[in-house]
């Protein structure tokens, strides 16, 4: 896996470079303190993964990533956790808060390796995707409801609620919900893991719709969703909170 590192702090670059040097499956092919200097290598070379700081004087990491036509996988690195939700809206692999512990780096790089592996081989099974896209980049899913299969755009799913043997899928900007005879394992197999997180035994949420995160609950629009104790550590870790 070839990666580049962009950060206006040379020390931060040194730390990530050192972490990468301990792994035999990743190679650092470029480091930059100015994100604009990285454009040529992104265009000319095959880059699998990009580590990118967010707050930089020339351009923010979020704006820089959003400007790329052909984005590699990317992991945000920053000292400011408040950008987590905005970062995940761009489908970041992970969001690492400085100072970055080595175990969190390993978790993030393992997630990137897994996504790259999925990206390089065709999807298997009966998961619907758009035009052969991977599970992380597909735009919609189909779910069975009564006697038909309904197409649902992923960006319109606010959250999924468990109701005994059924799941209720809540759709944004409408009063519409879809009731389907599925369990959480089946729906999570269909949903991109970098966009949807299970936060409770009865709830999966789309991180793009999170308005605020409180100690034991999430607010999506006017709905308050509890965060279960067994899901809390992973949820806050993924969001870098």
C-alpha positions as a Markdown table, in Angstrom:
| # | Residue | x | y | z |
|---|---|---|---|---|
| 1 | Unk | 0.0 | 0.0 | 0.0 |
| 2 | Unk | 1.5 | 3.3 | -1.1 |
| 3 | Unk | 0.8 | 6.4 | 1.0 |
| 4 | Unk | 1.6 | 10.1 | 1.2 |
| 5 | Unk | 1.4 | 12.3 | 4.3 |
| 6 | Unk | 0.3 | 16.0 | 4.3 |
| 7 | Unk | 0.8 | 18.0 | 7.4 |
| 8 | Unk | 2.1 | 21.5 | 8.0 |
| 9 | Unk | 3.9 | 20.3 | 11.2 |
| 10 | Unk | 7.1 | 18.3 | 10.3 |
| 11 | Unk | 7.0 | 16.6 | 13.7 |
| 12 | Unk | 3.6 | 15.1 | 12.9 |
| 13 | Unk | 4.9 | 13.9 | 9.5 |
| 14 | Unk | 7.9 | 12.2 | 11.3 |
| 15 | Unk | 5.6 | 10.4 | 13.7 |
| 16 | Unk | 3.3 | 9.0 | 11.0 |
| 17 | Unk | 6.4 | 8.1 | 8.9 |
| 18 | Unk | 7.9 | 6.2 | 11.9 |
| 19 | Unk | 4.6 | 4.4 | 12.5 |
| 20 | Unk | 4.5 | 3.4 | 8.8 |
| 21 | Unk | 8.1 | 2.1 | 8.8 |
| 22 | Unk | 7.1 | -0.5 | 11.4 |
| 23 | Unk | 4.7 | -2.2 | 8.9 |
| 24 | Unk | 5.9 | -4.1 | 5.9 |
| 25 | Unk | 2.7 | -3.6 | 3.8 |
| 26 | Unk | 2.8 | 0.2 | 3.6 |
| 27 | Unk | 5.3 | 2.5 | 1.9 |
| 28 | Unk | 5.5 | 6.2 | 2.3 |
| 29 | Unk | 6.1 | 7.6 | -1.2 |
| 30 | Unk | 5.9 | 11.3 | -0.4 |
| 31 | Unk | 5.5 | 13.8 | 2.5 |
| 32 | Unk | 4.3 | 17.4 | 2.1 |
| 33 | Unk | 3.8 | 20.4 | 4.4 |
| 34 | Unk | 1.8 | 22.2 | 1.7 |
| 35 | Unk | -1.2 | 20.2 | 0.3 |
| 36 | Unk | -1.0 | 21.9 | -3.1 |
| 37 | Unk | 2.5 | 20.4 | -3.6 |
| 38 | Unk | 1.0 | 16.9 | -3.4 |
| 39 | Unk | -1.3 | 17.3 | -6.4 |
| 40 | Unk | 1.4 | 16.2 | -8.9 |
| 41 | Unk | 2.2 | 13.0 | -7.1 |
| 42 | Unk | -1.5 | 12.2 | -6.7 |
| 43 | Unk | -2.0 | 12.7 | -10.5 |
| 44 | Unk | 1.2 | 11.0 | -11.6 |
| 45 | Unk | 1.6 | 8.0 | -9.2 |
| 46 | Unk | -0.7 | 5.3 | -7.9 |
| 47 | Unk | -1.4 | 6.4 | -4.3 |
| 48 | Unk | -3.5 | 4.1 | -2.2 |
| 49 | Unk | -3.8 | 6.1 | 1.0 |
| 50 | Unk | -3.5 | 9.7 | 2.0 |
| 51 | Unk | -2.9 | 10.9 | 5.6 |
| 52 | Unk | -4.1 | 14.5 | 5.7 |
| 53 | Unk | -4.1 | 17.2 | 8.5 |
| 54 | Unk | -7.2 | 19.4 | 8.6 |
| 55 | Unk | -6.1 | 22.8 | 9.8 |
| 56 | Unk | -3.3 | 24.1 | 7.5 |
| 57 | Unk | -2.6 | 27.7 | 6.4 |
| 58 | Unk | -2.7 | 27.1 | 2.7 |
| 59 | Unk | -6.0 | 25.2 | 2.5 |
| 60 | Unk | -7.9 | 23.0 | 4.9 |
| 61 | Unk | -7.5 | 19.3 | 4.6 |
| 62 | Unk | -11.3 | 18.9 | 4.2 |
| 63 | Unk | -11.4 | 21.4 | 1.3 |
| 64 | Unk | -8.3 | 19.8 | -0.3 |
| 65 | Unk | -9.8 | 16.3 | -0.2 |
| 66 | Unk | -13.1 | 17.6 | -1.5 |
| 67 | Unk | -11.3 | 19.2 | -4.5 |
| 68 | Unk | -9.7 | 16.0 | -5.7 |
| 69 | Unk | -11.4 | 14.3 | -8.7 |
| 70 | Unk | -9.9 | 10.9 | -8.0 |
| 71 | Unk | -9.6 | 10.5 | -4.3 |
| 72 | Unk | -7.4 | 7.7 | -2.8 |
| 73 | Unk | -8.5 | 6.3 | 0.5 |
| 74 | Unk | -7.7 | 8.9 | 3.2 |
| 75 | Unk | -7.4 | 9.3 | 6.9 |
| 76 | Unk | -7.7 | 12.7 | 8.6 |
| 77 | Unk | -5.2 | 13.6 | 11.3 |
| 78 | Unk | -5.9 | 16.7 | 13.5 |
| 79 | Unk | -5.7 | 18.1 | 17.0 |
| 80 | Unk | -9.4 | 19.1 | 16.8 |
| 81 | Unk | -12.1 | 16.5 | 17.3 |
| 82 | Unk | -15.0 | 18.8 | 16.3 |
| 83 | Unk | -14.3 | 18.2 | 12.6 |
| 84 | Unk | -15.1 | 14.5 | 12.9 |
| 85 | Unk | -18.6 | 14.5 | 11.5 |
| 86 | Unk | -17.6 | 16.8 | 8.6 |
| 87 | Unk | -14.6 | 14.5 | 7.9 |
| 88 | Unk | -16.8 | 11.4 | 7.7 |
| 89 | Unk | -19.2 | 13.1 | 5.3 |
| 90 | Unk | -16.3 | 12.8 | 2.8 |
| 91 | Unk | -16.2 | 9.1 | 3.5 |
| 92 | Unk | -12.9 | 9.2 | 5.4 |
| 93 | Unk | -11.5 | 5.8 | 6.4 |
| 94 | Unk | -10.8 | 7.1 | 9.9 |
| 95 | Unk | -10.2 | 10.3 | 11.9 |
| 96 | Unk | -7.2 | 10.4 | 14.2 |
| 97 | Unk | -6.9 | 13.0 | 16.9 |
| 98 | Unk | -3.3 | 14.1 | 17.8 |
| 99 | Unk | -1.3 | 13.1 | 19.6 |
| 100 | Unk | -2.0 | 9.8 | 17.8 |
| 101 | Unk | -1.6 | 6.7 | 19.9 |
| 102 | Unk | 0.1 | 3.8 | 18.0 |
| 103 | Unk | -2.8 | 1.4 | 18.7 |
| 104 | Unk | -5.3 | 3.9 | 17.0 |
| 105 | Unk | -2.9 | 4.2 | 14.1 |
| 106 | Unk | -2.9 | 0.4 | 13.7 |
| 107 | Unk | -6.7 | 0.3 | 13.9 |
| 108 | Unk | -7.0 | 3.0 | 11.2 |
| 109 | Unk | -4.4 | 1.5 | 8.9 |
| 110 | Unk | -6.0 | -2.0 | 9.2 |
| 111 | Unk | -9.4 | -0.5 | 8.2 |
| 112 | Unk | -7.7 | 1.1 | 5.2 |
| 113 | Unk | -6.1 | -2.1 | 4.2 |
| 114 | Unk | -9.4 | -3.9 | 4.5 |
| 115 | Unk | -11.2 | -1.3 | 2.3 |
| 116 | Unk | -8.4 | -1.4 | -0.3 |
| 117 | Unk | -8.8 | -5.2 | -0.4 |
| 118 | Unk | -12.5 | -4.9 | -1.0 |
| 119 | Unk | -11.9 | -2.2 | -3.6 |
| 120 | Unk | -9.5 | -4.4 | -5.6 |
| 121 | Unk | -11.8 | -7.5 | -5.8 |
| 122 | Unk | -15.4 | -7.8 | -7.0 |
| 123 | Unk | -18.3 | -7.9 | -4.6 |
| 124 | Unk | -19.6 | -11.3 | -3.8 |
| 125 | Unk | -23.0 | -12.5 | -2.6 |
| 126 | Unk | -26.4 | -10.8 | -3.0 |
| 127 | Unk | -25.6 | -7.3 | -1.8 |
| 128 | Unk | -26.8 | -4.8 | -4.3 |
| 129 | Unk | -24.4 | -2.1 | -5.4 |
| 130 | Unk | -24.4 | 0.5 | -8.1 |
| 131 | Unk | -22.5 | -0.4 | -11.2 |
| 132 | Unk | -20.1 | -2.7 | -9.4 |
| 133 | Unk | -19.0 | -0.3 | -6.7 |
| 134 | Unk | -17.6 | -1.5 | -3.5 |
| 135 | Unk | -19.6 | -1.7 | -0.3 |
| 136 | Unk | -17.9 | 1.5 | 0.9 |
| 137 | Unk | -18.8 | 3.6 | -2.2 |
| 138 | Unk | -22.1 | 2.3 | -3.3 |
| 139 | Unk | -25.1 | 4.7 | -3.5 |
| 140 | Unk | -28.1 | 2.6 | -2.7 |
| 141 | Unk | -29.4 | -0.7 | -1.3 |
| 142 | Unk | -32.5 | -2.8 | -1.9 |
| 143 | Unk | -34.5 | -4.1 | 1.0 |
| 144 | Unk | -37.6 | -6.4 | 1.0 |
| 145 | Unk | -40.8 | -4.8 | 2.3 |
| 146 | Unk | -44.0 | -6.8 | 2.1 |
| 147 | Unk | -44.1 | -8.3 | -1.5 |
| 148 | Unk | -41.5 | -6.1 | -3.2 |
| 149 | Unk | -37.9 | -5.0 | -3.0 |
| 150 | Unk | -37.5 | -1.2 | -2.4 |
| 151 | Unk | -34.5 | 0.8 | -3.5 |
| 152 | Unk | -33.2 | 3.2 | -0.8 |
| 153 | Unk | -30.5 | 5.8 | -1.4 |
| 154 | Unk | -27.9 | 5.5 | 1.4 |
| 155 | Unk | -27.6 | 9.3 | 1.7 |
| 156 | Unk | -31.3 | 9.5 | 2.6 |
| 157 | Unk | -31.1 | 7.0 | 5.5 |
| 158 | Unk | -31.0 | 8.9 | 8.8 |
| 159 | Unk | -31.0 | 5.9 | 11.1 |
| 160 | Unk | -32.3 | 2.3 | 11.4 |
| 161 | Unk | -34.4 | 1.2 | 14.4 |
| 162 | Unk | -34.9 | -2.3 | 15.6 |
| 163 | Unk | -38.5 | -3.4 | 16.4 |
| 164 | Unk | -38.5 | -7.1 | 17.5 |
| 165 | Unk | -38.2 | -9.1 | 14.3 |
| 166 | Unk | -38.3 | -6.0 | 12.0 |
| 167 | Unk | -36.2 | -3.0 | 11.2 |
| 168 | Unk | -37.6 | 0.4 | 10.6 |
| 169 | Unk | -35.5 | 2.5 | 8.2 |
| 170 | Unk | -36.1 | 6.3 | 8.7 |
| 171 | Unk | -35.8 | 8.4 | 5.5 |
| 172 | Unk | -34.7 | 12.0 | 5.7 |
| 173 | Unk | -36.9 | 15.0 | 4.7 |
| 174 | Unk | -40.0 | 12.8 | 4.6 |
| 175 | Unk | -42.4 | 11.1 | 7.1 |
| 176 | Unk | -41.6 | 7.9 | 5.2 |
| 177 | Unk | -40.2 | 4.8 | 7.0 |
| 178 | Unk | -39.6 | 1.4 | 5.5 |
| 179 | Unk | -40.4 | -1.6 | 7.6 |
| 180 | Unk | -38.4 | -4.7 | 6.6 |
| 181 | Unk | -38.1 | -8.2 | 8.0 |
| 182 | Unk | -34.3 | -8.2 | 8.7 |
| 183 | Unk | -31.9 | -8.3 | 11.5 |
| 184 | Unk | -29.1 | -5.9 | 12.2 |
| 185 | Unk | -26.4 | -8.2 | 10.9 |
| 186 | Unk | -28.1 | -8.4 | 7.6 |
| 187 | Unk | -28.6 | -4.6 | 7.2 |
| 188 | Unk | -25.0 | -3.9 | 8.4 |
| 189 | Unk | -23.7 | -6.2 | 5.7 |
| 190 | Unk | -25.3 | -4.0 | 3.2 |
| 191 | Unk | -24.4 | -0.6 | 4.7 |
| 192 | Unk | -20.9 | 1.1 | 4.3 |
| 193 | Unk | -19.1 | 0.8 | 7.6 |
| 194 | Unk | -17.5 | 4.2 | 7.2 |
| 195 | Unk | -20.9 | 5.9 | 7.1 |
| 196 | Unk | -23.2 | 3.8 | 9.4 |
| 197 | Unk | -22.4 | 2.9 | 13.0 |
| 198 | Unk | -24.3 | 0.7 | 15.4 |
| 199 | Unk | -24.7 | 2.7 | 18.6 |
| 200 | Unk | -27.2 | 0.7 | 20.5 |
| 201 | Unk | -28.7 | -2.8 | 20.4 |
| 202 | Unk | -31.7 | -1.1 | 18.7 |
| 203 | Unk | -30.1 | 1.6 | 16.6 |
| 204 | Unk | -27.8 | 2.1 | 13.7 |
| 205 | Unk | -27.1 | 5.7 | 12.7 |
| 206 | Unk | -25.8 | 7.5 | 9.6 |
| 207 | Unk | -23.0 | 9.7 | 10.9 |
| 208 | Unk | -23.7 | 12.3 | 8.3 |
| 209 | Unk | -27.0 | 13.2 | 10.1 |
| 210 | Unk | -25.6 | 13.5 | 13.6 |
| 211 | Unk | -26.4 | 17.0 | 14.8 |
| 212 | Unk | -24.9 | 16.8 | 18.3 |
| 213 | Unk | -23.3 | 14.1 | 20.5 |
| 214 | Unk | -24.1 | 14.1 | 24.2 |
| 215 | Unk | -22.8 | 11.9 | 26.9 |
| 216 | Unk | -25.2 | 9.0 | 26.4 |
| 217 | Unk | -27.2 | 10.0 | 23.3 |
| 218 | Unk | -27.1 | 11.3 | 19.8 |
| 219 | Unk | -29.4 | 13.9 | 18.3 |
| 220 | Unk | -30.5 | 13.5 | 14.7 |
| 221 | Unk | -32.9 | 16.3 | 13.7 |
| 222 | Unk | -35.2 | 16.2 | 16.8 |
| 223 | Unk | -34.8 | 12.5 | 17.6 |
| 224 | Unk | -32.7 | 11.5 | 20.6 |
| 225 | Unk | -31.0 | 8.2 | 20.1 |
| 226 | Unk | -29.4 | 6.4 | 23.1 |
| 227 | Unk | -25.8 | 5.2 | 23.0 |
| 228 | Unk | -25.5 | 1.8 | 24.5 |
| 229 | Unk | -22.7 | 1.1 | 27.0 |
| 230 | Unk | -21.3 | -1.8 | 24.9 |
| 231 | Unk | -21.1 | 0.5 | 21.8 |
| 232 | Unk | -19.9 | 3.7 | 23.4 |
| 233 | Unk | -16.2 | 3.1 | 23.3 |
| 234 | Unk | -16.1 | 2.2 | 19.6 |
| 235 | Unk | -18.5 | 5.0 | 18.7 |
| 236 | Unk | -16.4 | 7.7 | 20.4 |
| 237 | Unk | -13.2 | 6.2 | 19.0 |
| 238 | Unk | -14.4 | 6.1 | 15.4 |
| 239 | Unk | -15.5 | 9.8 | 15.7 |
| 240 | Unk | -12.3 | 10.8 | 17.4 |
| 241 | Unk | -14.2 | 12.1 | 20.4 |
